[in-house]
Amino acid sequence: MTRVRWGVLSTAGIAQKALLPAFARADHAEVLAIASGSDVRKAEAVAEKFNIPNTYDSYEKLLEDPNIDAVYIPLPNHLHKEWVMEAAKKGKHILCEKPASINADDVLEMKKVCEEHGVLFMEAFMYHFHPQHERVKEIIDSGEIGNVQLMRAAFSFYLAEKDNNIRMSSEKGGGSIYDIGCYAIHSIRNILRDEPEKVSVQGTVDPAYNVETDAVGCLEFSNGVRAVFDSSFNMTFRSEYEVVGTKGRIIVPRAYRPDNHGGDGLVIVKKANEERTETLNNDQYRMEVEHLSQAILEGKKELYHDLENTINNMRVIDACYESIKLGEAVSLKW
């Protein structure tokens, strides 16, 4: 086998806008089937658009297809656990949209089932596969900006139409932290290569939908470094982070969506009277698909973005929501 044969559970917008085109660009992957759980005509329309040979009117039927090696799951957050576990029981490897589920306990259950059935699971944090972030870590390690003191990360966009938007459904895992704040939290952990000991978050909960539309949080680490993140459905588009050291700072203005700029990520280094910009290009969605597909083909068990990373990120997200609920800081033990 030289290509992994993929199936897609749902005709979700993210699948059509980002992942199905990425599968088409990938060297070691092909999509053989797509399923709709509500209307097979939706699956047929998407299949025609993306030249997918097989359609199913239920997720169960797709999972029974012996020609499918792996599945991509872009379902609503609250359905991730159920269908990840069903896919694992059928021996399908899994790429699941972020967040992996709506709490860390769910992900631990998912991990157990995936391990029992010998399948790979990867959470679809596509930004993680762009080389600009490894470059940031290289600059930090070189000592160029001195000792890191602070990191700030932000992801926001203006959500004009909130009615009937899944992001605003408390029952389906809506909220700005689940949707976009998870990127900011993930990047903080990734760049600092550490886990926070304390989390303090303030959130603005929309009374009509009972989900937080805005959040501002502070993460405290054992070495004294602090990180601040914010996520919002009520602000202009931002997708950025900044690392501040004793001698300079690094700004990454296209942190999570360099694909909006043809794949060009920017790493800006600022010191006293000196500034430079480095441009790094990559196809992060394609690299995400390629990485998991290659691991499946080679029988690898270790992934660049593994389940332990997913579980730890989910634990921090859990703490963020607990802090909002309690109105006070929450400590984490690792």
SULLIN-V163445 format. One record per residue. N is the residue number from 1. RES is the residue in three letters. OMEGA is omega in degrees with one decimal (999 if undefined). BURIAL is I if it has 24 or more other C-alpha atoms within 12 Angstrom, else O. Layout:
BEGIN
n=N res=RES omega=OMEGA burial=BURIAL
n=N res=RES omega=OMEGA burial=BURIAL
END
This chain:
BEGIN
n=1 res=MET omega=-179.8 burial=O
n=2 res=THR omega=179.4 burial=O
n=3 res=ARG omega=176.1 burial=I
n=4 res=VAL omega=-178.2 burial=I
n=5 res=ARG omega=-172.3 burial=I
n=6 res=TRP omega=167.6 burial=I
n=7 res=GLY omega=-177.8 burial=I
n=8 res=VAL omega=178.7 burial=I
n=9 res=LEU omega=177.4 burial=I
n=10 res=SER omega=177.8 burial=I
n=11 res=THR omega=-175.4 burial=I
n=12 res=ALA omega=-178.0 burial=I
n=13 res=GLY omega=-178.7 burial=O
n=14 res=ILE omega=178.1 burial=I
n=15 res=ALA omega=-176.9 burial=I
n=16 res=GLN omega=-176.2 burial=I
n=17 res=LYS omega=-169.8 burial=O
n=18 res=ALA omega=-169.3 burial=I
n=19 res=LEU omega=179.3 burial=I
n=20 res=LEU omega=172.5 burial=I
n=21 res=PRO omega=179.3 burial=I
n=22 res=ALA omega=175.3 burial=I
n=23 res=PHE omega=-179.9 burial=I
n=24 res=ALA omega=180.0 burial=I
n=25 res=ARG omega=-174.3 burial=O
n=26 res=ALA omega=-178.3 burial=I
n=27 res=ASP omega=-171.2 burial=O
n=28 res=HIS omega=-178.0 burial=I
n=29 res=ALA omega=172.2 burial=I
n=30 res=GLU omega=179.5 burial=I
n=31 res=VAL omega=-178.1 burial=I
n=32 res=LEU omega=-175.4 burial=I
n=33 res=ALA omega=173.9 burial=I
n=34 res=ILE omega=-178.0 burial=I
n=35 res=ALA omega=171.4 burial=I
n=36 res=SER omega=178.7 burial=I
n=37 res=GLY omega=-176.0 burial=I
n=38 res=SER omega=-174.6 burial=O
n=39 res=ASP omega=-177.2 burial=O
n=40 res=VAL omega=178.9 burial=O
n=41 res=ARG omega=175.8 burial=O
n=42 res=LYS omega=179.0 burial=I
n=43 res=ALA omega=-179.7 burial=I
n=44 res=GLU omega=179.4 burial=I
n=45 res=ALA omega=179.1 burial=O
n=46 res=VAL omega=179.1 burial=I
n=47 res=ALA omega=178.6 burial=I
n=48 res=GLU omega=-178.6 burial=O
n=49 res=LYS omega=-174.1 burial=O
n=50 res=PHE omega=176.7 burial=I
n=51 res=ASN omega=177.5 burial=O
n=52 res=ILE omega=-170.6 burial=I
n=53 res=PRO omega=-173.5 burial=O
n=54 res=ASN omega=176.6 burial=I
n=55 res=THR omega=178.8 burial=I
n=56 res=TYR omega=179.6 burial=I
n=57 res=ASP omega=173.7 burial=I
n=58 res=SER omega=178.3 burial=I
n=59 res=TYR omega=180.0 burial=I
n=60 res=GLU omega=-178.1 burial=I
n=61 res=LYS omega=177.9 burial=I
n=62 res=LEU omega=-178.7 burial=I
n=63 res=LEU omega=177.8 burial=I
n=64 res=GLU omega=-177.1 burial=I
n=65 res=ASP omega=-177.9 burial=I
n=66 res=PRO omega=-179.4 burial=O
n=67 res=ASN omega=-179.8 burial=I
n=68 res=ILE omega=179.7 burial=I
n=69 res=ASP omega=-172.8 burial=I
n=70 res=ALA omega=179.2 burial=I
n=71 res=VAL omega=171.3 burial=I
n=72 res=TYR omega=-175.1 burial=I
n=73 res=ILE omega=176.4 burial=I
n=74 res=PRO omega=-178.6 burial=I
n=75 res=LEU omega=174.3 burial=I
n=76 res=PRO omega=-172.6 burial=I
n=77 res=ASN omega=-175.0 burial=I
n=78 res=HIS omega=179.8 burial=I
n=79 res=LEU omega=-176.6 burial=I
n=80 res=HIS omega=-176.3 burial=I
n=81 res=LYS omega=-176.6 burial=I
n=82 res=GLU omega=-171.8 burial=I
n=83 res=TRP omega=170.2 burial=I
n=84 res=VAL omega=-178.4 burial=I
n=85 res=MET omega=177.2 burial=I
n=86 res=GLU omega=179.4 burial=I
n=87 res=ALA omega=-179.8 burial=I
n=88 res=ALA omega=-179.7 burial=I
n=89 res=LYS omega=177.6 burial=I
n=90 res=LYS omega=176.1 burial=I
n=91 res=GLY omega=179.9 burial=I
n=92 res=LYS omega=171.1 burial=I
n=93 res=HIS omega=-166.6 burial=I
n=94 res=ILE omega=164.2 burial=I
n=95 res=LEU omega=-174.0 burial=I
n=96 res=CYS omega=178.7 burial=I
n=97 res=GLU omega=177.1 burial=I
n=98 res=LYS omega=-13.8 burial=I
n=99 res=PRO omega=-175.6 burial=I
n=100 res=ALA omega=174.2 burial=I
n=101 res=SER omega=-176.4 burial=I
n=102 res=ILE omega=170.4 burial=I
n=103 res=ASN omega=-175.9 burial=I
n=104 res=ALA omega=179.1 burial=I
n=105 res=ASP omega=176.3 burial=O
n=106 res=ASP omega=-176.8 burial=I
n=107 res=VAL omega=176.4 burial=I
n=108 res=LEU omega=175.5 burial=I
n=109 res=GLU omega=179.0 burial=O
n=110 res=MET omega=179.2 burial=I
n=111 res=LYS omega=-178.3 burial=I
n=112 res=LYS omega=-178.6 burial=O
n=113 res=VAL omega=178.5 burial=I
n=114 res=CYS omega=179.3 burial=I
n=115 res=GLU omega=179.3 burial=O
n=116 res=GLU omega=-176.5 burial=O
n=117 res=HIS omega=172.4 burial=O
n=118 res=GLY omega=179.3 burial=O
n=119 res=VAL omega=175.9 burial=I
n=120 res=LEU omega=175.7 burial=I
n=121 res=PHE omega=174.1 burial=I
n=122 res=MET omega=175.5 burial=I
n=123 res=GLU omega=-169.8 burial=I
n=124 res=ALA omega=171.4 burial=I
n=125 res=PHE omega=-172.5 burial=I
n=126 res=MET omega=-177.0 burial=I
n=127 res=TYR omega=-175.2 burial=I
n=128 res=HIS omega=-174.8 burial=I
n=129 res=PHE omega=176.6 burial=I
n=130 res=HIS omega=-173.5 burial=I
n=131 res=PRO omega=-178.6 burial=I
n=132 res=GLN omega=-176.7 burial=I
n=133 res=HIS omega=174.6 burial=I
n=134 res=GLU omega=177.3 burial=I
n=135 res=ARG omega=177.0 burial=I
n=136 res=VAL omega=179.9 burial=I
n=137 res=LYS omega=176.6 burial=I
n=138 res=GLU omega=-179.9 burial=O
n=139 res=ILE omega=177.3 burial=I
n=140 res=ILE omega=-177.5 burial=I
n=141 res=ASP omega=180.0 burial=O
n=142 res=SER omega=-178.4 burial=O
n=143 res=GLY omega=-174.6 burial=O
n=144 res=GLU omega=-179.6 burial=I
n=145 res=ILE omega=179.2 burial=I
n=146 res=GLY omega=179.7 burial=O
n=147 res=ASN omega=-179.7 burial=O
n=148 res=VAL omega=179.2 burial=I
n=149 res=GLN omega=-171.6 burial=I
n=150 res=LEU omega=169.5 burial=I
n=151 res=MET omega=176.6 burial=I
n=152 res=ARG omega=-179.6 burial=I
n=153 res=ALA omega=-177.4 burial=I
n=154 res=ALA omega=173.1 burial=I
n=155 res=PHE omega=-179.0 burial=I
n=156 res=SER omega=169.7 burial=I
n=157 res=PHE omega=-178.3 burial=O
n=158 res=TYR omega=179.5 burial=O
n=159 res=LEU omega=-173.5 burial=O
n=160 res=ALA omega=-176.9 burial=O
n=161 res=GLU omega=-177.4 burial=O
n=162 res=LYS omega=-179.9 burial=O
n=163 res=ASP omega=177.0 burial=O
n=164 res=ASN omega=176.3 burial=O
n=165 res=ASN omega=-175.5 burial=O
n=166 res=ILE omega=179.1 burial=I
n=167 res=ARG omega=-177.5 burial=I
n=168 res=MET omega=-179.5 burial=I
n=169 res=SER omega=179.3 burial=I
n=170 res=SER omega=-179.6 burial=I
n=171 res=GLU omega=-174.8 burial=O
n=172 res=LYS omega=177.9 burial=I
n=173 res=GLY omega=178.1 burial=I
n=174 res=GLY omega=179.9 burial=I
n=175 res=GLY omega=-173.9 burial=I
n=176 res=SER omega=179.7 burial=I
n=177 res=ILE omega=177.1 burial=I
n=178 res=TYR omega=-172.0 burial=I
n=179 res=ASP omega=-174.3 burial=I
n=180 res=ILE omega=177.3 burial=I
n=181 res=GLY omega=178.7 burial=I
n=182 res=CYS omega=176.7 burial=I
n=183 res=TYR omega=-178.9 burial=I
n=184 res=ALA omega=179.0 burial=I
n=185 res=ILE omega=-179.4 burial=I
n=186 res=HIS omega=-177.7 burial=I
n=187 res=SER omega=176.7 burial=I
n=188 res=ILE omega=179.1 burial=I
n=189 res=ARG omega=-178.6 burial=I
n=190 res=ASN omega=-176.0 burial=I
n=191 res=ILE omega=-179.8 burial=I
n=192 res=LEU omega=179.3 burial=I
n=193 res=ARG omega=-178.1 burial=I
n=194 res=ASP omega=178.3 burial=I
n=195 res=GLU omega=-178.3 burial=I
n=196 res=PRO omega=176.2 burial=I
n=197 res=GLU omega=-177.9 burial=I
n=198 res=LYS omega=-178.8 burial=I
n=199 res=VAL omega=176.1 burial=I
n=200 res=SER omega=-173.5 burial=I
n=201 res=VAL omega=170.6 burial=I
n=202 res=GLN omega=-178.8 burial=I
n=203 res=GLY omega=174.4 burial=I
n=204 res=THR omega=-177.3 burial=I
n=205 res=VAL omega=178.2 burial=I
n=206 res=ASP omega=-175.6 burial=O
n=207 res=PRO omega=-178.3 burial=O
n=208 res=ALA omega=-175.4 burial=O
n=209 res=TYR omega=-179.6 burial=O
n=210 res=ASN omega=171.3 burial=O
n=211 res=VAL omega=178.9 burial=I
n=212 res=GLU omega=180.0 burial=I
n=213 res=THR omega=-178.7 burial=I
n=214 res=ASP omega=177.0 burial=I
n=215 res=ALA omega=173.8 burial=I
n=216 res=VAL omega=-175.1 burial=I
n=217 res=GLY omega=176.0 burial=I
n=218 res=CYS omega=176.8 burial=I
n=219 res=LEU omega=-179.3 burial=I
n=220 res=GLU omega=-177.3 burial=I
n=221 res=PHE omega=-173.7 burial=I
n=222 res=SER omega=-179.5 burial=O
n=223 res=ASN omega=178.7 burial=O
n=224 res=GLY omega=177.9 burial=O
n=225 res=VAL omega=175.1 burial=I
n=226 res=ARG omega=176.0 burial=I
n=227 res=ALA omega=179.1 burial=I
n=228 res=VAL omega=175.9 burial=I
n=229 res=PHE omega=170.0 burial=I
n=230 res=ASP omega=176.3 burial=I
n=231 res=SER omega=-175.3 burial=I
n=232 res=SER omega=169.2 burial=I
n=233 res=PHE omega=-173.9 burial=I
n=234 res=ASN omega=178.9 burial=I
n=235 res=MET omega=176.4 burial=O
n=236 res=THR omega=-176.6 burial=O
n=237 res=PHE omega=172.0 burial=O
n=238 res=ARG omega=-178.7 burial=I
n=239 res=SER omega=-164.6 burial=I
n=240 res=GLU omega=167.1 burial=I
n=241 res=TYR omega=-178.5 burial=I
n=242 res=GLU omega=176.6 burial=I
n=243 res=VAL omega=-175.0 burial=I
n=244 res=VAL omega=179.0 burial=I
n=245 res=GLY omega=-179.0 burial=I
n=246 res=THR omega=-177.5 burial=O
n=247 res=LYS omega=-177.7 burial=O
n=248 res=GLY omega=-179.6 burial=I
n=249 res=ARG omega=178.1 burial=I
n=250 res=ILE omega=179.1 burial=I
n=251 res=ILE omega=178.3 burial=I
n=252 res=VAL omega=-171.4 burial=I
n=253 res=PRO omega=179.4 burial=I
n=254 res=ARG omega=-167.3 burial=I
n=255 res=ALA omega=-170.1 burial=I
n=256 res=TYR omega=-177.2 burial=I
n=257 res=ARG omega=174.6 burial=I
n=258 res=PRO omega=177.1 burial=I
n=259 res=ASP omega=175.0 burial=I
n=260 res=ASN omega=-178.0 burial=O
n=261 res=HIS omega=178.4 burial=O
n=262 res=GLY omega=-179.6 burial=O
n=263 res=GLY omega=-179.7 burial=I
n=264 res=ASP omega=171.5 burial=I
n=265 res=GLY omega=-179.0 burial=I
n=266 res=LEU omega=173.6 burial=I
n=267 res=VAL omega=-176.7 burial=I
n=268 res=ILE omega=178.9 burial=I
n=269 res=VAL omega=-179.7 burial=I
n=270 res=LYS omega=173.3 burial=I
n=271 res=LYS omega=-175.1 burial=O
n=272 res=ALA omega=-179.1 burial=O
n=273 res=ASN omega=-173.9 burial=O
n=274 res=GLU omega=177.6 burial=O
n=275 res=GLU omega=174.0 burial=O
n=276 res=ARG omega=178.6 burial=O
n=277 res=THR omega=175.5 burial=O
n=278 res=GLU omega=178.2 burial=O
n=279 res=THR omega=178.2 burial=I
n=280 res=LEU omega=-175.9 burial=I
n=281 res=ASN omega=173.4 burial=I
n=282 res=ASN omega=178.1 burial=I
n=283 res=ASP omega=-169.9 burial=I
n=284 res=GLN omega=178.3 burial=I
n=285 res=TYR omega=177.5 burial=I
n=286 res=ARG omega=-178.9 burial=I
n=287 res=MET omega=177.0 burial=I
n=288 res=GLU omega=179.7 burial=I
n=289 res=VAL omega=-178.8 burial=I
n=290 res=GLU omega=-176.8 burial=I
n=291 res=HIS omega=-178.6 burial=I
n=292 res=LEU omega=179.6 burial=I
n=293 res=SER omega=-179.9 burial=I
n=294 res=GLN omega=178.3 burial=I
n=295 res=ALA omega=178.4 burial=I
n=296 res=ILE omega=-178.5 burial=I
n=297 res=LEU omega=-176.5 burial=O
n=298 res=GLU omega=179.0 burial=O
n=299 res=GLY omega=-179.6 burial=O
n=300 res=LYS omega=176.7 burial=O
n=301 res=LYS omega=-178.4 burial=I
n=302 res=GLU omega=-179.3 burial=O
n=303 res=LEU omega=177.4 burial=I
n=304 res=TYR omega=173.4 burial=I
n=305 res=HIS omega=-171.6 burial=I
n=306 res=ASP omega=-176.6 burial=I
n=307 res=LEU omega=178.0 burial=I
n=308 res=GLU omega=176.5 burial=I
n=309 res=ASN omega=178.8 burial=I
n=310 res=THR omega=-179.3 burial=I
n=311 res=ILE omega=-178.8 burial=I
n=312 res=ASN omega=177.4 burial=I
n=313 res=ASN omega=179.7 burial=I
n=314 res=MET omega=177.3 burial=I
n=315 res=ARG omega=178.1 burial=I
n=316 res=VAL omega=177.4 burial=I
n=317 res=ILE omega=176.4 burial=I
n=318 res=ASP omega=-179.1 burial=I
n=319 res=ALA omega=177.7 burial=I
n=320 res=CYS omega=-179.8 burial=I
n=321 res=TYR omega=176.5 burial=I
n=322 res=GLU omega=178.8 burial=I
n=323 res=SER omega=177.3 burial=I
n=324 res=ILE omega=-177.5 burial=I
n=325 res=LYS omega=-176.2 burial=O
n=326 res=LEU omega=-176.3 burial=O
n=327 res=GLY omega=180.0 burial=O
n=328 res=GLU omega=179.7 burial=O
n=329 res=ALA omega=179.8 burial=I
n=330 res=VAL omega=179.1 burial=I
n=331 res=SER omega=176.7 burial=I
n=332 res=LEU omega=175.4 burial=I
n=333 res=LYS omega=-176.4 burial=O
n=334 res=TRP omega=999 burial=O
END
